[in-house]
Amino acid sequence: MLARTPTQRWMRPFLPVRVLLLVTLLLPVLSMDVRAVPALTDVGGPIISDTTWILANSPYIAVESVEVWEGVTLTIEPGVTVKFNSGKKLQVNGGLIARGTASKPITFTSNQANPAPGDWGNIEFTGTAITTTVDAEGNYMSGSVLQYCAVRYAGYANARGAIDARSLLIDHCTVQNNHAPGIYMMGTQTAPGRIMQGTISENSGYYGGGINTGYSIVSGNTINGNSASFGGGIYAGRSTVISNTIGGNSTNYGDGGGIYAHDSSISDNIVTGNLASPTYRGTIYGGGIYALRSEVTSNTVSNNRVSNSEMSDAYIKGGGIYAEDSTVSDNTVTGNLATTLYNPQATCYGRGGGIYAINSTVNTNTVIGNSTTGYQGHGGGIYASSSTVSGNTVSGNSATGSLGDGGGIYASGGMVSGNTVIANNASGPRGAGACVDSSDFLSNTVVGNSGPSGSTVGGLGISGNPQVHYNNFYGNEPYDVAVSSSYDISGTNNYWGTVSSVNILAQIYDWYDSSYRGRFLYIPYLQDPSPDAPFPPPTGLTADFHDNSANLSWDAHPSFTTGYGYKVYYDSDSSLPPYEGSGLNEGDSPIDVGNQTSYTLTGLDPSKDYYLTVTAYDNDGHESWYSNVEWRRGGYWTYLPVVLRNRFTH
């Protein structure tokens, strides 16, 4: 290979005698003012035997592309910097051991005075490259590895990734400002690639702006500010994506602003502030996460926190999560938007502000404060097609537009059961809390949802001919249930917050109000809340704040035979649970106040924010979700809709 020392670079042979004499005479003078020039080593061409690049000779300048031959290993010491001239690259046909440290990382970067993405090629591991061997815990044992490395300004000539690897361990690396996916990693089932504890940011590509990977484990990384056509942060197939923070990524054409994944496990990630906003494509999916199963393998999305992601175009599905043939469970999905940019009164639609699911299982998620817009702005919280929707808490979501139906849940086919649906709203004619089209609706709690005043919308809107049983309905405006179809609906054994048949009928909009609608057959009905549905929360919480105290009051629980009580919760750091405040005179949160419907908290610090809410419980140990939240910030207070998670247990 080509390698020139600093002395070889600057010396010219056969200098005239006079010049040599002059230099000799000037040396004492020059030595007084000239500082030592740092080492500088040019490299390029093939490496044909095991070689080590040492810190003393750093930086290394790749004046030509460097090729590590098959069976040969290049080792790079901690602290070394490698700079590449325009278009040059490091190709590894053998082994590369680049193990920096936290205090002495190894840097691969541009040799331009003003570096920019795409200045140089990439680090490419070919099919003959030595892969990584790890132990049972995933710790490095032998083979190629990149640890504590930084890779910047690569991506020349459509490189597949700034790092293009196979079954490699990439650990604690910073990969940023590349004109290509930061990492392209293809592993195998028996030898998965591993991308661990890194920072991958400000990269761009077609599939996966930050990471494009298959058969890999992607864990503990911060992936932010990347862009791509599909999968702004990560594009993953047959992989495990776990415990990453994925924020501020975007797509400009396709799906998955944060993550695009197929046949993968996506769990325990924080996915926030991602954007899917195509320039050329009419329909777009998954502002935060796009997930589907395309093979026989499973596809799961679980225990993620997906928030403040956004989708915007003509036809949009899944502001937070889009899932197809997948299991979506135990996620917290908050504040996501599916927003139609084009004429919202035309045929444009947004569906599933929080979650859009097709042929999937959606269970035990917390879905709060999401929204969808458009002519058919269906499912502010969850839009489900041919799916099972069970055990979710769905609150404070909205569906807007001329046909904005299902503020909390919109379901077509499948089944909706065991959900808490509270304080959602819709501007359309069907379902402020939930709208079902031939989806059985069983053992849900639907309380405090609202539609436009004077409309015929109900807490539950019904199309088709579903079964509706063992639910809790009350406190919805203007109706608890509204039937849109021409079928008579079997709606027995539901609880209505009253034992008066006349009062129940007044809460239902059906054939008795408009003869082209079917009847809702509600008799017999339950005398107490359904034991199979989530225990209903209190309603009507208000708070009168003073400098050091707050007077709370709420509506009595509409139960007639079962013993029950209330707990007051408070906190100072967030309007979201858990409410684990401490320091007030009445004790730490929560405070059991028995069957009282008013309570005073004292000892508030006037300089702090306070968030106050109430739950109900029965004598069998079931506790409801939270009521609406009252809060004071900096001496001011306002009303927040019901949000947060379901706390009932069976």
ABEGO torsion letter per residue (X at the ends): XBBBBAAAAABBBGBBAAAAAAAAAAAAAAAAABBBBBBBBBBEEBBABBBBBBAAAOBBBBABBBBBBBGBBBBBBBGBBBBBBBGBBBBBABBBBBBBBAABBBBBBBABABBBBGABBBBBBBAABBBBBBBAAGBBABEBBBBGBBBBGBGBGGBABABBBBGBBBBGBBBBGBBBBABBBBBBAABBBBBBGBBBBGBBBABGAABBBBGBBBBGBBBBGBBBABGAABBBBGBBBBGBBBBGBBBAABBGAABBBBGBBBBGBBBBGBBBBBAABABBBGAABBBBBABABBBBBBGBBBBGBBBBBABBBGAABBBBGBBBBGBBBBGBBBBBABBAABABBBBGAABBBBGBBBBGBBBBGBBBBEABBBGAABBBBGBBBBGBBBBGBBBBEAABBGAABBBBEEBBBGBBBBGBBBABABGAABBBBGBBBBGBBBBGBBBBBGBABBABBBBEBBBBBGBBBBGBOABABBBABABBBBABGBBAGBABAAAAAAABBBAAABAABBBBBAOBBBABBBAABBBBBBBGBBBBBBAABBBBBBBBBBBAABBBBBBBBBBAABABOBBABBGBAAEBOBBBAEABABBBBBGBBAABBBBBBBBBBBAAGBBBBBBBBBBBBGGBBBBBBBBEBBABBX
